[in-house]
Amino acid sequence: MRLHKTLLALAALMLAVAAKAQDYNEPKWIELTKEEQALVKGSTDFSFRLFKETRGDINQVISPLSVTYALGMLNNGAAGVTREEICQTLGFGETGADGINAFCRKMLTELPALDEQTKVMLSNAIFLNQPRYFLPDFLNIAHSCYEAETQARDFADGETMDVISQWASDHTMGMIKEVFNKATFNPLAASYLLNAVYFKGVWTLKFDKDETKDEVFNGKESVPMMHMKNELPYTENDNYQALALPYGNESYRMTVLLPREGKSIDNVLASLDADTWLYDLQWMGIAEVDVKLPRMDITTNQNLVETMKELGMPSAFDPQTADIPNYINVPQYISNMFQVARIKMDEEGTEAAAVTVIEGGTGMPGKPEYREFHADRPFLYVISERSTGTILFIGQYMGENVVSGNTTAIDLRHAEETENGKWLNGQWFDLSGRKLSAPPAKGLYIDGRTGRKVLVK
């Protein structure tokens, strides 16, 4: 009798554990109203437009979501044309600042709670240069919708630059340790508004490290190429093959879009819009796929001033036209805007982070088909939340020895790397990553010592 009871208890325990494990592995979903679905669609359009505007022939990654949070928070201090431009540019149209706030609040609350195996952090902060102060209405929204930390400091104290960089490091788990240097930090700025996005996901189906081999990428250099065969979400068309690699309980995924032979990332991007992304690429069929994908560790420092002007919000960057009266107690405009982002991908999973800085100036599965997905040429990748399609990061991989893109505030001032009228010794590359055999002539180049773009006069 005692043995029988013990076996029954053990069986019940096993069923409970199995049920719990099943619940744990089930992807969780974010429920959206029709109005919220429209917000996500507009945000998706903005994500692709942002990447198209910023991309070059380099390895790079950017977080559209981080830009949305930073500008969405600032937009509560804007008015008139400036507010309309920000809303339209971010893809929220006539929904306005309230719509952006609601979208950001919902994602801030729900994205981190979808998967215990996937870590997602969204953080906001505003640093204010004394003796200025926040206007009460703005401060209330920053706290309630964005959970923003606020600090008033003396930017000329010799410490604020390091304090802000430490905030960035703390909220990206050390992935981004520095957002300023002495040349780019402005002690006369009225404020610095920041958003940080951090993502760490473990593959649902991990790559075997013993299967990783050095293989030729794009017909040139060798890169460490990971390998697996498995049943995965997959689709294809005349422009590209698309593969989804899920993380954890599959609430998050990386979608890799590999251009067909003879096609380019430009061709892929030209065919992508919100409808394609939210419908065709979120609901792929299942195929048995032979996957090859390179490991990568990419850092990008991207200035966004000219980008955001081109995307439709020029007035915010002009002190004569900026209308941001409800932020702090002095007239404001955006004197600088940039994002530092990093992504690391290996056999275990993916870790990605971004910090955006705004400087204020005074298918149904059937029998799986077999497919090969060998990413041995430049490709596009997107990290997104599955149920809404919300895009956290977009990037491209061009090869192991291609210099990552860096554009900082000092580069926009046309800094010259010279000493006694002569170019310093160093390795110089053109924008395609090719090493120069002689000192550069006039134009835009990459300094191999720093990884930064430099305009040569």
C-alpha positions as CSV (number, residue, x, y, z in Angstrom):
1,M,0.0,0.0,0.0
2,R,2.8,2.4,1.0
3,L,4.6,1.6,-2.3
4,H,1.5,2.1,-4.3
5,K,0.9,5.6,-2.7
6,T,4.5,6.4,-3.3
7,L,4.2,5.5,-7.0
8,L,1.0,7.5,-7.3
9,A,2.7,10.6,-5.7
10,L,5.7,10.2,-7.9
11,A,3.5,10.0,-11.0
12,A,1.5,13.1,-9.9
13,L,4.8,14.9,-9.3
14,M,6.1,14.0,-12.8
15,L,2.9,15.1,-14.4
16,A,3.0,18.4,-12.6
17,V,6.7,18.9,-13.6
18,A,5.8,18.0,-17.2
19,A,2.9,20.4,-17.2
20,K,5.0,23.2,-15.7
21,A,7.8,22.5,-18.3
22,Q,5.2,22.6,-21.1
23,D,3.9,26.0,-19.8
24,Y,7.4,27.3,-19.4
25,N,8.3,26.4,-23.0
26,E,5.1,27.9,-24.5
27,P,5.8,31.2,-26.1
28,K,3.9,34.1,-24.5
29,W,1.9,36.6,-26.5
30,I,1.3,40.3,-26.2
31,E,-2.3,41.1,-26.8
32,L,-2.9,44.2,-29.0
33,T,-5.9,46.3,-29.7
34,K,-6.5,47.4,-33.3
35,E,-5.1,50.8,-32.4
36,E,-2.0,49.2,-30.9
37,Q,-1.6,47.0,-34.0
38,A,-1.5,50.2,-36.1
39,L,1.2,51.6,-33.8
40,V,3.3,48.5,-34.2
41,K,2.9,48.6,-38.0
42,G,4.0,52.3,-38.1
43,S,6.9,51.5,-35.8
44,T,7.9,48.6,-38.1
45,D,7.9,50.9,-41.2
46,F,10.1,53.4,-39.2
47,S,12.5,50.5,-38.3
48,F,13.2,49.6,-41.9
49,R,13.4,53.3,-43.1
50,L,15.9,54.0,-40.3
51,F,18.1,51.1,-41.3
52,K,17.9,51.9,-45.0
53,E,19.0,55.5,-44.2
54,T,21.9,54.5,-42.0
55,R,23.4,51.5,-43.7
56,G,26.6,51.4,-45.6
57,D,29.0,48.7,-46.9
58,I,30.1,47.8,-43.4
59,N,29.2,45.5,-40.5
60,Q,26.6,47.4,-38.4
61,V,23.7,47.1,-36.0
62,I,21.1,49.6,-34.9
63,S,18.1,49.5,-32.5
64,P,15.1,51.3,-33.9
65,L,13.3,50.6,-30.6
66,S,15.9,52.6,-28.7
67,V,15.5,55.6,-31.0
68,T,11.7,55.4,-30.6
69,Y,12.0,55.5,-26.8
70,A,14.5,58.4,-26.7
71,L,12.5,60.5,-29.2
72,G,9.2,59.5,-27.7
73,M,10.2,60.7,-24.3
74,L,11.6,64.0,-25.6
75,N,8.4,64.5,-27.7
76,N,6.4,65.2,-24.6
77,G,8.3,68.4,-24.3
78,A,7.8,69.4,-28.0
79,A,4.9,71.3,-29.6
80,G,3.7,72.5,-33.0
81,V,5.5,71.4,-36.1
82,T,8.4,69.8,-34.1
83,R,6.0,67.4,-32.4
84,E,4.1,66.6,-35.6
85,E,7.4,65.8,-37.4
86,I,8.6,63.5,-34.6
87,C,5.3,61.6,-34.5
88,Q,5.2,61.2,-38.3
89,T,8.9,60.1,-38.5
90,L,8.5,57.4,-35.8
91,G,5.5,56.1,-37.7
92,F,2.8,57.0,-35.2
93,G,1.0,59.6,-37.5
94,E,-2.0,61.3,-36.0
95,T,-1.9,59.2,-32.9
96,G,0.5,61.7,-31.5
97,A,2.6,61.8,-28.3
98,D,-0.1,59.9,-26.3
99,G,0.1,57.0,-28.8
100,I,3.9,56.9,-28.5
101,N,3.7,57.0,-24.7
102,A,1.2,54.2,-24.6
103,F,3.2,52.0,-27.0
104,C,6.4,52.6,-25.0
105,R,4.7,51.9,-21.7
106,K,3.2,48.7,-23.0
107,M,6.5,47.4,-24.3
108,L,8.4,48.5,-21.2
109,T,6.1,46.5,-19.1
110,E,5.5,43.4,-21.3
111,L,8.7,42.7,-23.3
112,P,10.8,41.8,-20.2
113,A,8.2,39.3,-18.9
114,L,7.7,37.1,-21.9
115,D,10.5,34.6,-21.4
116,E,12.5,33.7,-18.2
117,Q,15.3,32.4,-20.4
118,T,15.6,35.7,-22.4
119,K,16.7,38.8,-20.7
120,V,15.3,42.1,-22.1
121,M,15.9,45.5,-20.3
122,L,14.6,48.9,-21.4
123,S,16.0,51.8,-19.4
124,N,15.7,55.6,-19.7
125,A,17.5,58.5,-18.0
126,I,17.8,62.2,-18.3
127,F,20.7,64.2,-17.0
128,L,20.2,67.9,-16.6
129,N,22.8,70.7,-16.5
130,Q,22.2,73.0,-13.5
131,P,20.8,75.5,-12.7
132,R,18.0,74.4,-15.2
133,Y,15.0,72.3,-14.0
134,F,12.4,70.1,-15.5
135,L,8.9,71.3,-16.1
136,P,6.4,69.3,-14.0
137,D,4.2,67.9,-16.7
138,F,7.2,66.6,-18.6
139,L,8.7,65.1,-15.5
140,N,5.4,63.3,-14.6
141,I,5.2,61.6,-18.1
142,A,8.9,60.7,-18.1
143,H,8.4,58.9,-14.8
144,S,5.0,57.3,-15.4
145,C,5.4,56.2,-19.0
146,Y,9.1,55.7,-19.3
147,E,10.3,55.0,-15.7
148,A,13.1,57.5,-16.4
149,E,15.8,58.2,-13.9
150,T,16.5,61.9,-13.6
151,Q,19.6,63.7,-12.3
152,A,20.6,67.3,-12.1
153,R,24.4,67.8,-12.2
154,D,27.1,70.3,-13.1
155,F,28.3,69.1,-16.5
156,A,31.6,70.9,-16.0
157,D,32.4,69.0,-12.8
158,G,34.8,66.7,-14.5
159,E,32.7,63.7,-13.4
160,T,29.4,63.8,-15.3
161,M,30.8,62.3,-18.5
162,D,32.0,59.2,-16.6
163,V,28.7,59.1,-14.6
164,I,26.7,58.9,-17.8
165,S,28.9,56.3,-19.4
166,Q,28.7,54.3,-16.2
167,W,24.9,54.5,-16.4
168,A,25.1,53.1,-20.0
169,S,27.4,50.3,-18.9
170,D,25.1,49.4,-15.9
171,H,22.0,49.2,-18.1
172,T,23.6,47.2,-20.9
173,M,25.3,44.7,-18.6
174,G,28.7,46.1,-19.5
175,M,28.3,45.6,-23.3
176,I,28.6,49.4,-23.9
177,K,31.1,50.9,-21.5
178,E,31.5,54.3,-23.0
179,V,29.2,56.6,-24.9
180,F,31.4,59.7,-24.7
181,N,35.0,60.8,-24.8
182,K,36.5,64.2,-24.0
183,A,36.1,65.3,-27.6
184,T,32.4,64.3,-27.8
185,F,31.1,65.2,-24.4
186,N,29.7,68.8,-24.3
187,P,29.8,70.4,-20.8
188,L,27.7,73.3,-22.1
189,A,24.8,71.0,-23.1
190,A,21.5,71.8,-21.4
191,S,20.7,68.1,-21.0
192,Y,21.4,64.5,-22.1
193,L,18.5,62.2,-22.6
194,L,19.3,58.5,-22.9
195,N,17.6,55.2,-23.7
196,A,19.3,51.8,-23.3
197,V,18.0,48.5,-24.7
198,Y,19.6,45.2,-23.6
199,F,18.9,41.7,-25.0
200,K,20.3,38.3,-24.1
201,G,18.8,35.2,-25.6
202,V,19.8,31.6,-25.6
203,W,19.0,29.7,-28.7
204,T,16.1,27.2,-28.4
205,L,18.2,24.9,-30.6
206,K,21.9,25.5,-29.9
207,F,24.7,25.1,-32.3
208,D,27.3,22.4,-31.5
209,K,30.6,24.1,-31.0
210,D,32.4,21.1,-32.4
211,E,30.6,21.7,-35.7
212,T,32.0,25.3,-36.0
213,K,34.7,25.5,-38.7
214,D,36.6,28.3,-40.5
215,E,35.0,28.7,-43.9
216,V,35.3,31.2,-46.8
217,F,32.8,34.1,-46.6
218,N,31.7,36.0,-49.7
219,G,34.5,34.4,-51.7
220,K,37.2,36.1,-49.6
221,E,38.3,35.7,-46.0
222,S,37.7,32.7,-43.7
223,V,35.3,33.2,-40.8
224,P,34.2,30.9,-37.9
225,M,31.0,29.3,-39.4
226,M,28.5,27.6,-37.0
227,H,26.5,24.7,-38.4
228,M,23.3,22.7,-37.5
229,K,20.6,20.7,-39.2
230,N,17.1,21.1,-37.8
231,E,13.5,21.8,-38.4
232,L,13.1,25.6,-38.4
233,P,10.7,28.3,-39.7
234,Y,11.7,29.0,-43.3
235,T,10.5,30.7,-46.4
236,E,12.0,31.8,-49.7
237,N,11.3,33.9,-52.8
238,D,13.1,35.3,-55.8
239,N,15.0,37.9,-53.7
240,Y,16.0,36.0,-50.5
241,Q,15.9,32.9,-48.3
242,A,14.5,33.7,-44.8
243,L,15.2,31.7,-41.7
244,A,14.0,32.2,-38.1
245,L,16.1,31.1,-35.1
246,P,14.1,31.2,-31.9
247,Y,15.4,32.0,-28.4
248,G,14.2,30.4,-25.2
249,N,10.5,29.7,-25.2
250,E,10.3,31.2,-28.7
251,S,8.8,34.5,-27.7
252,Y,11.8,36.1,-29.4
253,R,13.6,35.2,-32.6
254,M,16.4,36.2,-35.0
255,T,15.2,36.3,-38.6
256,V,18.1,36.1,-41.1
257,L,17.5,37.2,-44.6
258,L,20.0,35.8,-47.1
259,P,20.0,37.4,-50.5
260,R,19.8,35.0,-53.4
261,E,22.9,34.6,-55.6
262,G,23.1,37.7,-57.8
263,K,20.9,39.7,-55.4
264,S,22.0,42.1,-52.7
265,I,20.9,43.4,-49.3
266,D,19.6,46.5,-51.2
267,N,17.3,44.2,-53.2
268,V,16.1,42.5,-49.9
269,L,15.4,45.9,-48.2
270,A,13.6,47.2,-51.2
271,S,11.1,44.3,-50.9
272,L,10.5,44.7,-47.2
273,D,7.7,46.8,-45.6
274,A,5.5,46.4,-42.5
275,D,3.0,44.1,-44.2
276,T,5.7,41.8,-45.5
277,W,7.4,41.7,-42.1
278,L,4.2,41.3,-39.9
279,Y,2.5,38.7,-42.1
280,D,4.8,36.8,-44.5
281,L,7.9,36.7,-42.3
282,Q,6.2,36.2,-38.9
283,W,4.3,33.1,-40.1
284,M,6.7,30.9,-42.0
285,G,6.3,27.2,-42.7
286,I,8.6,24.6,-41.2
287,A,11.4,23.0,-43.2
288,E,14.4,20.8,-42.4
289,V,17.2,23.3,-42.9
290,D,21.0,22.8,-43.1
291,V,22.2,26.1,-41.5
292,K,25.5,27.7,-41.7
293,L,25.9,31.1,-39.9
294,P,29.0,33.0,-38.8
295,R,29.8,34.0,-35.3
296,M,30.1,37.7,-34.9
297,D,30.9,40.6,-32.5
298,I,30.0,44.0,-34.0
299,T,30.0,47.4,-32.5
300,T,28.6,50.5,-34.2
301,N,28.7,54.1,-33.2
302,Q,26.2,55.9,-35.5
303,N,25.5,59.6,-35.6
304,L,21.8,60.2,-36.2
305,V,21.5,63.9,-36.8
306,E,21.4,63.9,-40.6
307,T,19.6,60.6,-40.6
308,M,16.6,61.9,-38.6
309,K,16.5,65.1,-40.7
310,E,16.3,63.0,-43.8
311,L,13.6,60.8,-42.3
312,G,11.3,63.8,-41.8
313,M,12.1,65.8,-38.6
314,P,14.5,68.6,-39.5
315,S,13.0,71.3,-37.3
316,A,14.1,69.7,-34.0
317,F,17.8,70.1,-34.9
318,D,17.6,73.8,-35.8
319,P,17.7,76.3,-32.9
320,Q,15.6,78.7,-35.0
321,T,12.8,76.3,-35.7
322,A,12.8,73.8,-32.9
323,D,9.7,74.0,-30.8
324,I,10.4,72.1,-27.5
325,P,9.0,74.5,-24.9
326,N,7.6,71.9,-22.4
327,Y,10.8,70.0,-21.5
328,I,12.9,72.3,-19.3
329,N,12.8,76.0,-18.4
330,V,15.0,77.2,-21.3
331,P,14.5,77.0,-25.1
332,Q,15.6,73.7,-26.5
333,Y,16.8,72.0,-29.7
334,I,18.6,68.7,-30.4
335,S,22.2,69.7,-30.8
336,N,23.4,66.1,-31.3
337,M,22.0,62.6,-31.5
338,F,23.8,59.3,-31.8
339,Q,23.5,55.6,-30.9
340,V,26.2,53.1,-29.7
341,A,25.1,49.5,-30.4
342,R,26.8,46.1,-30.1
343,I,25.8,42.5,-31.0
344,K,27.6,39.3,-30.1
345,M,26.4,36.0,-31.5
346,D,27.8,32.5,-31.0
347,E,26.8,28.9,-30.6
348,E,24.9,29.6,-27.3
349,G,22.8,32.6,-28.4
350,T,22.9,36.3,-28.9
351,E,23.7,39.3,-26.7
352,A,22.8,42.8,-28.0
353,A,22.7,46.3,-26.6
354,A,22.2,49.9,-27.7
355,V,22.3,53.3,-26.1
356,T,20.7,56.2,-27.9
357,V,21.8,59.7,-26.7
358,I,20.0,63.0,-27.4
359,E,22.0,66.1,-26.5
360,G,19.8,69.1,-25.8
361,G,21.5,72.4,-26.8
362,T,21.1,75.6,-25.2
363,G,2.4,29.2,-42.3
364,M,1.2,25.7,-41.1
365,P,3.8,22.9,-40.6
366,G,3.5,19.9,-42.8
367,K,6.1,17.4,-43.9
368,P,9.3,19.4,-43.7
369,E,11.1,20.1,-46.9
370,Y,14.9,20.0,-47.0
371,R,16.7,23.3,-47.5
372,E,20.2,24.6,-47.3
373,F,20.8,28.0,-45.7
374,H,24.5,28.8,-45.9
375,A,25.1,32.4,-44.9
376,D,28.4,32.6,-46.6
377,R,27.8,36.0,-48.2
378,P,26.5,39.4,-46.8
379,F,23.2,39.1,-45.0
380,L,20.6,41.0,-43.1
381,Y,19.4,40.1,-39.6
382,V,16.5,41.2,-37.3
383,I,15.9,40.5,-33.6
384,S,12.2,40.8,-32.8
385,E,9.4,39.9,-30.4
386,R,7.3,37.2,-32.0
387,S,3.7,38.0,-31.2
388,T,3.7,41.7,-32.3
389,G,6.7,41.6,-34.6
390,T,8.2,44.5,-32.7
391,I,11.8,45.0,-34.0
392,L,14.5,45.5,-31.3
393,F,17.6,45.4,-33.5
394,I,18.4,45.3,-37.3
395,G,21.9,44.7,-38.7
396,Q,23.9,43.3,-41.5
397,Y,27.0,41.1,-41.6
398,M,29.5,41.9,-44.4
399,G,32.5,39.7,-43.3
400,E,35.0,39.2,-40.4
401,N,37.6,41.6,-41.6
402,V,35.2,44.4,-42.6
403,V,35.6,47.4,-40.3
404,S,32.5,48.2,-38.2
405,G,31.0,51.6,-38.7
406,N,31.6,54.5,-36.3
407,T,30.4,58.0,-36.8
408,T,30.6,60.3,-33.8
409,A,30.0,64.0,-33.0
410,I,33.7,64.9,-33.5
411,D,33.6,63.3,-37.0
412,L,30.8,65.6,-38.0
413,R,33.1,68.5,-37.2
414,H,35.5,67.2,-39.8
415,A,38.3,66.4,-37.4
416,E,41.7,65.9,-39.0
417,E,44.1,63.2,-37.8
418,T,47.3,65.1,-38.5
419,E,50.6,65.8,-36.8
420,N,52.9,68.6,-38.0
421,G,51.0,68.6,-41.3
422,K,51.6,64.9,-42.0
423,W,49.2,62.0,-41.6
424,L,49.9,59.8,-38.6
425,N,51.1,56.3,-39.3
426,G,48.2,53.8,-39.2
427,Q,46.1,51.5,-41.2
428,W,43.5,53.2,-43.4
429,F,40.5,51.7,-45.1
430,D,38.0,52.8,-47.6
431,L,34.3,52.5,-46.8
432,S,34.2,49.0,-48.4
433,G,36.8,47.9,-45.8
434,R,39.7,47.7,-48.3
435,K,43.1,48.7,-46.8
436,L,44.8,51.6,-48.6
437,S,48.4,51.3,-49.7
438,A,49.1,55.0,-49.5
439,P,47.9,58.0,-47.3
440,P,44.3,58.8,-48.1
441,A,43.3,61.6,-50.5
442,K,40.3,63.9,-49.9
443,G,37.1,62.0,-48.9
444,L,35.6,59.8,-46.2
445,Y,37.8,57.0,-44.8
446,I,38.0,54.6,-41.8
447,D,41.0,54.9,-39.5
448,G,41.9,51.3,-38.6
449,R,43.4,52.4,-35.2
450,T,40.1,53.7,-33.9
451,G,37.5,52.2,-36.2
452,R,36.1,55.7,-36.8
453,K,35.1,57.4,-40.0
454,V,37.3,60.5,-40.7
455,L,36.7,63.2,-43.3
456,V,39.9,64.0,-45.0
457,K,40.1,67.6,-46.2
